[in-house]
């Protein structure tokens, strides 16, 4: 079972980051998306999945567009917590 206290530590870090003058005007998902992107960049983009998205028009394939998404599903909380601590330290 995972450590219950990690939830308060991580949400407290997110709370502090969000309240910082640099981020307080962001909506929640803007903040999370920005943090995900920065986390991925700090990890040499290893969490980016690139793929081609099919564009259809009137039942015909007209193009394939290269796109990417960040997938942090399997990242352990301790790694996220370390990132958030360092991120908050940079803001101060």
Rosetta silent file (secondary structure, phi, psi, omega in degrees, C-alpha in Angstrom):
SEQUENCE: XXXXXXXXXXXXXXXXXXXXXXXXXXXXXXXXXXXXXXXXXXXXXXXXXXXXXXXXXXXXXXXXXXXXXXXXXXXXXXXXXXXXXXXXXXXX
SCORE:     score description
SCORE:     0.000 S_00000001
   1 L     0.000  140.671 -178.967    0.000    0.000    0.000 S_00000001
   2 L   -77.378  152.788 -178.820    1.241    3.469   -0.847 S_00000001
   3 L   -65.165  121.738 -176.944    2.054    6.011    1.814 S_00000001
   4 L   -65.560  -35.580 -175.728   -1.061    8.047    2.597 S_00000001
   5 H   -64.533  -20.709 -179.075    0.859   11.173    3.664 S_00000001
   6 H   -60.344  -30.480 -177.573    2.230   11.632    0.129 S_00000001
   7 H   -63.265  -47.838  178.925   -1.181   12.965   -0.953 S_00000001
   8 H   -66.012  -38.901  179.487   -1.043   15.939    1.419 S_00000001
   9 H   -63.377  -46.394 -177.102    2.607   16.643    0.577 S_00000001
  10 H   -69.809  -44.378 -179.956    2.011   16.642   -3.177 S_00000001
  11 H   -67.352  -31.255  175.426   -1.242   18.609   -3.080 S_00000001
  12 H   -65.377  -41.246  177.739    0.401   21.127   -0.741 S_00000001
  13 H   -63.563  -44.611  178.248    3.223   21.610   -3.247 S_00000001
  14 H   -62.227  -41.210  177.586    0.728   22.101   -6.084 S_00000001
  15 H   -57.820  -47.525 -179.732   -1.198   24.547   -3.884 S_00000001
  16 H   -64.430  -41.567  179.183    1.956   26.606   -3.240 S_00000001
  17 H   -64.292  -45.336 -178.051    2.939   26.595   -6.912 S_00000001
  18 H   -63.339  -36.866 -178.267   -0.551   27.618   -8.017 S_00000001
  19 H   -78.119  -12.422  178.940   -0.689   30.493   -5.516 S_00000001
  20 L   -63.207  144.867 -175.737    2.668   31.868   -6.680 S_00000001
  21 L   -55.859  -26.516 -179.826    2.278   35.147   -8.553 S_00000001
  22 L   -72.997  -22.139 -173.392    3.576   33.517  -11.731 S_00000001
  23 L  -122.815   -5.830 -169.831    0.753   30.938  -11.787 S_00000001
  24 L   -66.599  -18.256  178.242   -2.224   32.290   -9.846 S_00000001
  25 L   -90.347   -3.684  179.139   -4.134   33.371  -12.942 S_00000001
  26 L   -76.934  146.786  169.052   -3.948   29.919  -14.529 S_00000001
  27 L   -76.778  161.748 -173.594   -6.901   27.584  -14.540 S_00000001
  28 H   -54.127  -50.937 -176.317   -6.283   24.219  -12.864 S_00000001
  29 H   -71.125  -25.025  172.510   -5.755   22.185  -16.027 S_00000001
  30 H   -65.186  -44.180  178.420   -3.522   24.882  -17.495 S_00000001
  31 H   -61.375  -49.060 -177.975   -1.318   24.574  -14.430 S_00000001
  32 H   -62.534  -43.043  178.869   -1.264   20.774  -14.559 S_00000001
  33 H   -62.220  -41.706  178.283   -0.551   20.761  -18.292 S_00000001
  34 H   -64.377  -43.529  178.400    2.304   23.205  -17.815 S_00000001
  35 H   -64.419  -40.401  177.202    3.769   21.134  -14.976 S_00000001
  36 H   -60.297  -44.852 -179.747    3.472   17.958  -17.062 S_00000001
  37 H   -62.358  -45.714  179.138    5.299   19.612  -19.929 S_00000001
  38 H   -64.673  -40.120  177.477    8.096   20.883  -17.675 S_00000001
  39 H   -60.592  -45.557  179.786    8.407   17.483  -15.993 S_00000001
  40 H   -62.869  -43.572  178.676    8.686   15.811  -19.386 S_00000001
  41 H   -61.583  -41.903  179.070   11.311   18.315  -20.586 S_00000001
  42 H   -65.320  -20.367  179.235   13.399   17.766  -17.460 S_00000001
  43 L  -106.643   31.757  175.848   13.321   14.054  -18.249 S_00000001
  44 L    54.908   34.916  176.211   14.538   14.499  -21.850 S_00000001
  45 L    58.608   28.100 -178.065   11.007   14.070  -23.248 S_00000001
  46 L   -72.402  -12.742 -179.601   10.957   10.355  -22.446 S_00000001
  47 L   -98.226    7.331  178.205    7.249   10.563  -21.599 S_00000001
  48 E   -87.760  133.800  174.055    6.239   11.915  -25.022 S_00000001
  49 E  -114.025  117.658  177.451    4.430    9.591  -27.374 S_00000001
  50 E   -97.045  142.713  178.835    4.450   10.675  -30.992 S_00000001
  51 E  -157.894  168.870  177.771    1.895    9.378  -33.429 S_00000001
  52 E  -104.731  130.810  179.445    0.051   10.317  -36.578 S_00000001
  53 E  -102.551  129.201 -178.631   -3.549   11.404  -36.362 S_00000001
  54 E   -80.152  131.036  176.704   -5.734   10.730  -39.357 S_00000001
  55 E  -105.185  119.866  179.340   -7.680   13.670  -40.717 S_00000001
  56 E  -108.704  146.935  173.761  -10.874   12.685  -42.527 S_00000001
  57 E  -140.295  117.304 -179.063  -13.086   14.832  -44.683 S_00000001
  58 L    50.527   52.353  176.577  -16.377   13.455  -46.015 S_00000001
  59 L    64.905   17.342  175.284  -15.290    9.843  -45.407 S_00000001
  60 E  -122.094  139.174  174.656  -11.968   10.292  -47.216 S_00000001
  61 E   -74.252  122.398 -179.384   -8.554   10.394  -45.624 S_00000001
  62 E  -109.583  -20.586 -179.062   -7.072   13.742  -46.553 S_00000001
  63 E  -168.947  160.374  169.231   -4.009   13.902  -44.315 S_00000001
  64 E  -120.895  125.964 -177.673   -2.069   12.455  -41.460 S_00000001
  65 E  -109.071  126.280  177.906   -0.922   14.964  -38.874 S_00000001
  66 E   -73.049  131.387 -179.796    2.028   14.215  -36.619 S_00000001
  67 E  -143.897  171.504  177.885    1.167   14.913  -33.001 S_00000001
  68 E  -145.651  159.529  174.696    2.372   13.953  -29.547 S_00000001
  69 E  -141.959  156.032  178.746    1.046   13.559  -26.057 S_00000001
  70 E   -98.903  131.411 -178.674    2.630   13.262  -22.647 S_00000001
  71 L  -122.704  103.829 -178.873    1.882   10.090  -20.723 S_00000001
  72 L  -106.183   18.931 -173.679    2.777   10.220  -17.018 S_00000001
  73 L   -55.817  -38.622 -174.732    0.519    7.347  -15.992 S_00000001
  74 L   -99.594    7.535  179.287    3.311    5.159  -14.607 S_00000001
  75 L   -72.608  128.767  179.881    5.435    7.865  -12.963 S_00000001
  76 L   -72.167  149.613 -176.357    5.856    7.135   -9.259 S_00000001
  77 H   -62.760  -32.164 -179.742    4.726    9.785   -6.793 S_00000001
  78 H   -65.249  -35.204  177.190    8.155   10.179   -5.210 S_00000001
  79 H   -68.508  -40.731  177.055    9.566   11.294   -8.562 S_00000001
  80 H   -63.513  -43.852 -179.247    6.692   13.764   -8.993 S_00000001
  81 H   -61.870  -44.081  178.192    7.194   15.075   -5.473 S_00000001
  82 H   -60.547  -42.518  177.853   10.933   15.662   -6.050 S_00000001
  83 H   -61.068  -46.765 -177.855   10.129   17.525   -9.252 S_00000001
  84 H   -64.681  -37.961  176.513    7.527   19.724   -7.522 S_00000001
  85 H   -61.636  -48.000  179.616    9.905   20.556   -4.652 S_00000001
  86 H   -64.320  -39.884  179.644   12.609   21.609   -7.134 S_00000001
  87 H   -62.002  -46.099  179.525   10.068   23.536   -9.217 S_00000001
  88 H   -63.617  -40.014  177.951    8.836   25.446   -6.173 S_00000001
  89 H   -59.993  -37.968  178.672   12.430   26.204   -5.119 S_00000001
  90 H   -66.507  -32.135 -179.580   13.054   27.783   -8.552 S_00000001
  91 H   -71.600  -27.907 -175.593   10.000   30.017   -8.099 S_00000001
  92 L   -80.273    0.000    0.000   11.219   31.406   -4.790 S_00000001
